[in-house]
Amino acid sequence: MFDRPLKVLLVASEAVPFAKTGGLADVAGSLPKALATVAADHTGNDIRVAMPHYKGIEGGRYRMDFPVKIGGRAETAIVREASIEAQYNGDHKTIPVYLVDNHHYFYRDGMYMFPDEAERFTFFCLGVLEMLPRLNWQPDIIHCNDWQTGPIPFFLKTRYRHDPYYSRIATVFTIHNLQYQGNFPKAVLKILGVGEEYFVPDLLEFYGTVSYMKMGISYADIISTVSRTYAAEIQRPELGERMDGLLRKRSHDLYGIVNGINYHEFNPRTDHRIHRNYDRNSVESKKENKYALQKEMGLPVKDVPLMGLVSRLVDQKGLDLISEISEELMHLDIQLAVLGSGDRYYEEMFKNLKERYPQKAGVYIGYNAILAQRIYAGADMFLMPSRFEPCGLGQLIAMRYGTVPIVRATGGLADTVHDYNPVTGSGNGFVFSEYNGRALYHAVARALKVYRDDRSQWARLVVNAMDLDFSWGKSAVEYLQLYQEAISRRLERAWTA
């Protein structure tokens, strides 16, 4: 498939199992495994990971320490090495994980939302780059993820541009959510070690700030995002977060690759967290998970359509649409199981719904990984009416467990869920386009009609969803191809600062 093995360093601000606040950690923990297992089947690529060493991370053996020049002074970077283990067809591969440590920057309660975020992650990026020659390991590709890693492509084409060690390293910069950009005051130019000549729109300036997201987009060899539809959406003003012009300018370098999920972890046949295991050939056992979930959520145990929602409770997720039609939903013969936390408004909305309709709505405010799995396995339908959704993992997990998604056609939802056609039997969920409560209600009504009118048709729809392959294997091959493209462009393109 490829002409030679690749050396790839994936850099992220969080990765499972070491630290997690969101989906980025799942990607950074799972994609390297898939790249390594695909490599085991093909070319023997060398995949490694780098991330900060936060206070809560345990373990990691000492490898080295060295000074990092930042903001006119030197700070010490300590590198510890841990690993992620990957299994493939009986073979075992160990993926090195380099934890970049500094007591001042990372020994804190929490991972983000500190006043010196720009300095913390600039230090991290410089630490990663300074670490590489000391490891005596030169990657072909550095795969950067989200704004916290935006300085890496910038430094490679400015501070390190004349250093032969770094000159052939290509970069891929992945946007997981364009809404989070890492925009900071002009004063961070000093932290970056550059002058005011960089504070112009063609370089780092972004509406009066210095944007780390813009840095990654502008200087990476290849830009990717986590679905094809989202790659198109962010080039339009509606979802471009004021960067649509820049993204259109670099459209020939912008690609979309849908995230995968770990099919070993999310497997209804072996998942020990759910009440009863099942697969596509024993999907009737799924109903036992519904009854157990109803009991756990304090709902009457009976065979009515049960809709699940596992989500951050924020505006992006389309919860205002659920609010708009909540009274109508509660007057249908359905139940609703909700798990999530976030904005207080939406937390209170679902709490109030449970108080007013205790026989219809079960609500858990907070994070509970086991309950999440039980909702994926026990619900009949899964709600994701998102205003925008770069990729979305919830619908992928739900389909793995035979829970039929009801989604709005945006981002990764549009790429992975296709509207069910009762005439042809094609499709794997129920999709609506207009962002309003009426459109969501009609999608719910269509799902309920199929569920109630023809159980054999519903069973076919469930199997359609379960038969789809959203494991990391296919996405990993696409990333390896993207890495090859980035290397080619790096060699061809003469960059200027």
C-alpha positions, 0 to 999 in steps of 0.5 A: 500500500505504501512505499515505506514505513512511516514514523508518526507522532500524534500530539494532543492535549489529552488521550485515553487512558491518561486524561480525558475531558471530551472526544479528543481524548478518545481519538488520541487514545484509539487512532494510534492503536488502529494505525499500529494494527493497520501497520502490523498488517501492512508496513510496520509503521512506527506510531507514537503519542505525545501529551502533557503530564497533568497532575492526575496522571500516574506512572511513566518512567523518566526519560530525560529533561532539558531547558525550553526557551519561552518568553525570554527565559528557560523552563525545564521540560521533563519527559516521562514515557508510558505506553498504550497497548494494542492487540491485533490478530493475536499480535501485541504492539506497544505504542510509546506515549511521551508525557511532557511534564513541568510542575509550574504548568501542569501540576494543577487541579484540572486540565484547562481554563487557566489564565496562562493557557497560551504559555502552558501549551506553547511550552508543551509544543516546544517541549515536544519539538525539542524532545525529538532529536534527544530521543534520536527519533525523527518522525515523518509526520507530526499529527497535531490536534486542536488549538493546543497544538497549533504552534507546532506547524508554526514553529517548524516553519519559523523557529526551526525552518533552517534546522536540517533535523526538522526540515523534512517533518510534515504536519497534519492539523486536525480540527475537532471543533472549530468553536474552540480556537485558543484566541489570546491577546497580542502580548503572547507574541513574546511567548511565541518568540516573534515580533509584531510583524507577525501580528497581521491578518495574513499571519497570526492576527485574528480579529485583534487576537493571536489565534492558535487555531489559525496558527495550525490551519495556516501553517500545517501541510494538510488540514483535516477535520472529523467528517467530510460534511463538517469540512464543507460546513466550516467553509461557510459563514454559518459554521465557519466561526469567522475562519471560513475565509481562511479555510476556503483559501486552504480548501485544496489542503482540507480533508474530512475523515470520520472518527471511528470507535473502539469495537473491542470496548463497544461490543454488545456481545462482550460488554460486561457493563450491560445487563444482557449481552447480544449480537445481530443474531440475538437482538431480541435479547436487547429488550432485557437491557431496556427493562433493566434500564427502565428499572435503574432510571425509575421508570415503569418497566414495560414495552414502550419506545424508550429514547436515549440521550447521552450528551453534554448539555450545551446549546450545540447539541440541539437541546433547545429543539427538545425543549420546544417539543418536550410537552408534546413528547411527554404526551406520547406513549414513550419514555426518555432516558437522559444522561449528561451535564453542562449548562445549568439551564438544560440541567434544570430543564431535564430535572423539571421534566422528570419532576413533572413526568416521573413515569415518562422521563428518567434523568441522571445529571452528571457523568456515569460511564456504566449508565451511558453503556446501559442507555446505548444498549437499552434504548430503542432510539437515540436522540442527537438533534445537534445544531452542529456536530463535527463528527459525533461518537454517540450515534456510532456507539448507539448503532453498534448496540442496535439503537436507532439514531434520530439525528439532524443532518449536520457534520458527522451525523450526515455522513454516518446516518442515512434516512430509513426508507420503508419501501426499500428497507435501506437506511440506518436511522431517521434524519431531519434537516431544518433546525426547528422543533417541528422537524425533530418532532416529525422525525420522532413520529416517523420512527415511532410509526415504524416501531409500532406498525411493523416490528419485523421492519424495525428489526431489519432497521436495527440490524442495518445499524449493527451491520455498519462498520465504524471501527477505526480500521477504515479511518486509520487507512485514510489517515495513513494516505493523508500522511503520505499526501502531507509528506509529498506536499512538504517536499514540494512546497517552499514555505515562507514565514 
